[in-house]
Amino acid sequence: MTDPTHIREVVLIGSTGGHRKATHTGGHQAISDEKLLPIADVLLLLVDDDPGAMLYRYTTEAAFGGDTWHPSADEARAQAAHEYGDALLVPWLQVPNDIADPHHFAIQYALDRLKHRGRW
């Protein structure tokens, strides 16, 4: 049986038109376009025994697109909605309990569902 306070969810990201919303922390230098992380195809939300929630971003090629910490799962979902808007292909899907590596699952899930993107 899983702990009800633990959350493992994924959501796909549709076309963003190549646009992204960037959030910068005060005092940090702006990052040039060539150094930006890739635009994500899938998001993974994890809540475990540590405080808060982690939101991970990946491409279908398994490239890491960044991660952010949030005080709660709801705030992480709100951040995802803010970043990706209508491109967020909700609903969020729970990662099956028998999956040992939710990061690998998220990437494979996106690859399986988005590999024919643009040919729909």
C-alpha positions as CSV (number, residue, x, y, z in Angstrom):
1,M,0.0,0.0,0.0
2,T,1.3,3.5,-0.9
3,D,1.6,6.3,1.5
4,P,-1.2,8.8,0.7
5,T,1.1,11.7,1.3
6,H,3.4,10.5,-1.5
7,I,2.6,11.7,-5.0
8,R,4.1,10.6,-8.3
9,E,2.4,12.1,-11.3
10,V,3.2,12.9,-14.9
11,V,1.7,15.3,-17.5
12,L,2.5,15.7,-21.1
13,I,3.3,19.1,-22.8
14,G,2.0,19.8,-26.2
15,S,3.3,22.3,-28.6
16,T,4.5,25.5,-27.0
17,G,5.4,27.1,-30.4
18,G,9.0,27.2,-29.2
19,H,8.1,29.8,-26.6
20,R,8.8,29.5,-22.8
21,K,8.2,31.5,-19.7
22,A,11.4,31.9,-17.8
23,T,11.6,32.7,-14.1
24,H,14.8,34.3,-12.9
25,T,16.0,34.6,-9.3
26,G,17.1,38.1,-8.4
27,G,20.9,38.6,-8.5
28,H,21.5,35.9,-11.1
29,Q,22.8,36.8,-14.5
30,A,20.5,36.3,-17.5
31,I,21.2,33.1,-19.4
32,S,21.7,33.3,-23.2
33,D,19.4,31.3,-25.5
34,E,22.2,28.8,-26.3
35,K,22.6,27.9,-22.6
36,L,18.9,27.5,-21.8
37,L,17.8,24.0,-20.9
38,P,15.6,22.3,-23.5
39,I,11.9,22.8,-23.7
40,A,10.2,19.9,-21.8
41,D,7.9,17.3,-23.3
42,V,6.8,15.9,-19.9
43,L,6.7,17.0,-16.3
44,L,7.1,14.7,-13.3
45,L,5.7,15.7,-9.9
46,L,7.2,14.0,-6.9
47,V,6.2,14.4,-3.2
48,D,7.8,12.1,-0.7
49,D,9.1,12.2,2.9
50,D,11.0,15.4,2.2
51,P,9.1,18.7,2.7
52,G,7.6,20.2,-0.4
53,A,7.2,19.0,-3.9
54,M,9.6,18.6,-6.8
55,L,8.7,19.3,-10.4
56,Y,11.1,17.8,-13.0
57,R,11.1,18.6,-16.7
58,Y,12.3,16.1,-19.4
59,T,12.3,15.8,-23.2
60,T,11.4,12.6,-25.0
61,E,15.2,12.2,-25.7
62,A,15.8,12.0,-21.9
63,A,17.3,15.5,-21.8
64,F,16.9,17.1,-18.4
65,G,14.9,20.4,-18.7
66,G,15.3,21.6,-15.1
67,D,13.6,21.1,-11.8
68,T,12.0,23.4,-9.2
69,W,11.0,22.9,-5.6
70,H,7.5,24.0,-4.4
71,P,5.9,24.1,-0.9
72,S,3.1,21.8,-2.0
73,A,1.9,19.6,-4.9
74,D,-0.9,22.2,-5.7
75,E,1.7,25.0,-6.0
76,A,3.9,22.8,-8.3
77,R,0.8,22.1,-10.5
78,A,0.0,25.8,-10.5
79,Q,3.6,26.6,-11.6
80,A,3.3,24.0,-14.4
81,A,0.1,25.7,-15.5
82,H,1.8,29.1,-15.4
83,E,4.8,27.9,-17.4
84,Y,3.0,25.9,-20.1
85,G,-0.6,27.3,-20.2
86,D,-2.7,25.6,-22.8
87,A,0.2,23.4,-23.9
88,L,-0.2,21.4,-20.6
89,L,-2.1,18.3,-21.7
90,V,-3.9,17.6,-18.4
91,P,-5.1,15.5,-16.6
92,W,-2.1,14.5,-14.6
93,L,-1.5,10.7,-14.6
94,Q,-0.4,8.8,-11.5
95,V,2.8,6.8,-12.0
96,P,1.9,3.1,-11.3
97,N,2.9,1.9,-7.8
98,D,5.0,-0.9,-9.3
99,I,7.3,1.5,-11.2
100,A,10.7,1.8,-9.4
101,D,12.0,4.7,-11.4
102,P,9.4,7.4,-12.0
103,H,11.9,9.6,-14.0
104,H,12.4,6.8,-16.6
105,F,8.7,6.2,-16.6
106,A,8.0,9.9,-17.4
107,I,10.4,9.9,-20.3
108,Q,9.1,6.7,-21.8
109,Y,5.5,7.7,-21.3
110,A,6.2,10.9,-23.2
111,L,8.1,9.1,-25.9
112,D,5.4,6.6,-26.4
113,R,2.6,9.2,-26.7
114,L,4.4,12.1,-28.4
115,K,6.6,10.3,-31.0
116,H,3.9,10.9,-33.7
117,R,3.3,14.5,-32.7
118,G,2.5,16.7,-35.7
119,R,1.1,13.7,-37.7
120,W,-2.2,13.5,-35.8
